[in-house]
Amino acid sequence: QVSDYAEHARRSFNERFWYAEGNYLYDVIDGEFGNDTACRPNQILSFALAHPILSHERWQPVLDVVCERLLTPVGLRSLAPGHSDYRPKYDGDLRSRDAAYHQGTVWGWLIGPFIDAWLRVHPEDAQGKRKLLAGFEPHLNEACIGSISEIFDAEAPYTPRGCAAQAWSVAEVLRCWVKTS
């Protein structure tokens, strides 16, 4: 019985969230303005977690889009460049920063689920998986020395912002460092 519900959820998710034209997942379905094609990092969780809901044949296309549009040396952008709401910098007054928080700002902790997804698609790529963490090494000498910031600007030089020593950023990088050893 439980497996029937799980299969129904998997089938429904793949039918409803797949944005075929973009080769990735809608951000929101049935929203106020219809289905939202914003390219965001939450889609990586659809196959990074222990029980993937996204159909296997869609993993590589989603990973390719995320690599091309969201991946930075220090995590994933919260929104792909080119979207009308995209903000390349997290700066300014409180209102400006709040407006940028999920509109392009890079979140360091998202490198963890990204690497989990990468390993599902490329389990034998020993060089690639460790290379995905290389951008954090120079960051260990800026902001809070020896730690990892919460967020970064969405474009080079990926200036660290927010909390200078964020536990979830540190934890995900360390988890993935051990996992890719």
N, C-alpha and C positions, 0 to 999 in steps of 0.2 A: 504494500500500500504506500509506504513512504517513498519507495523508488518510483512509483507512478507519479506522485506529486513532484518529485525532483525532475523527472523527465519532462513533465508538462512545463515546469518553470524554465528548464533549459531550452526547450523548443520555443516557448513564448518569448523568452529573452532574445534569442537569436533572430526570430522573425521581426520583433518590434524594434530592437535597438540597432540592427545592422544598417548602416548608411552606405549602401552599395556604391554610390557615385564617388564617395570619398575614400572607400576602403577602410573605414573605421566605424566607431560606434557613435550614435547620436549622444549628445550630452543630456538632453531631456526629450522625452516623447510626450505628445499630447499636451504641450504647454500652451500658454496663452496665445502664442503666435505659431502654434504647430510644433513640429519636431525641430529641435535646436541642433544645428550642425557644428556648433563651436567645438573645436578640437581641444580636449582637455585630458589631463593625465589619469583621471579616475578610471578610464576605460582599461588601463593596464591591469587593474585588479580583477578584471573578468577572467583572466587566465594565470595570474601570478599566485593566487591563493591555492591552498591545498586541494580544493575541489573546484576546478575551473567550470564556469558556466558557458563560456564562449566556445563554440565549435572549433575543434582542432585546426581545421583548414583555414580558419580566420586569424589564427595567432600570428603568423608571419606577416600578413598585410597590416595588421594593427601595429605590430612591433616596428615595421618599416616606417609607418606614418609617424609614430611617436619618436623614433630616432631622428627622422628628418625635421620634424616641426617643433618638438618639445624638449628633446634631450640637450643638456648643456654640460659642461665639465663638472658642475656642482649640483646636479639634480635635474628635475623636470620643471619646465615652465607650467604655470597654472592655466595658460591660454596661449594658443599658437599665434605667432605674429601674422598680421594680415587681417585679423578680426577687428571690427570697428571699435570694440571695447579694450583692445590690447594696450597695455601701458608698459613701456620698456624699463621704466625706473620706479622704484619705490622710494619716493622722496616728497618733500613739501610739508605742508601742515597736516594735522591729524586727518582732516577730511580727504585730502589728496592721497595720503598713504592708505587710508581705509578703502578708497576707490581703486587702488592699484593692487591690493592684497591678493585677490584671486583673478586678476586680469593680466597675467603674464609673469608676475613675480615667481621666481624660482624657489621651490621648496627642496631643501637638501634631503630630508627624510625620504622623499619619493624615489631616490636612487635605489632604495631597498626593494620595493615591489618591482621596480623596473628590472633590476638584476635577476630577481626571481623569475620574471617573465622571460628575460633573455636566456636564462639557463634552461627553461622549458623548450625553447626553440633551438638553442645552440648548446646542448649539454657537453659537447666535446671541445668547445672553443676555449681552451685554456688561456690563450693570450688576450682574447677579447674581453673576457669577464673581469680580469684584473685591471685591464686598461680603463674600464668604465669608472674606476675609483681614483684614477690618477689625478684628476682635477682637485681632489680634496687635499692632496699633499702640500701644494704651495699655500693653500688656505690655512693650514695649521700654523703658519707664521704671520697671520694677520688677524684683525679683530681681537678675539680672546685667544692669545697664544696657546696652542696645544688643544684647542677645542674647535667645534664646528658651529657656524651660525645657523640661525633658524631659516632665514631667507636670503635671497640675493637678487640683484637687478637681473632683468630678463635678457640683457645683452652685454657683450664684453665691455668692460673687464669683469663683469659679474660681481659688482661691489657687494660685500656682505652687508646685510641690514637686519633689522629686528633684533631679537635676542642674540647676544654675541656668543653664548655657549648654550646651545639648545640640546636637551637630553635626547629627544627623539632623532635628531639629526646625527648625533654622535652614535647612538645605539644602532641605527640602521647601517651606518658606514662600517662600524665594527662588526656587526652581524655578517655583513656581506664580505668583509675582509677575511673573516674566518671561513665563510662558506666557499670562497673562491681560492683558498689556499691549497 
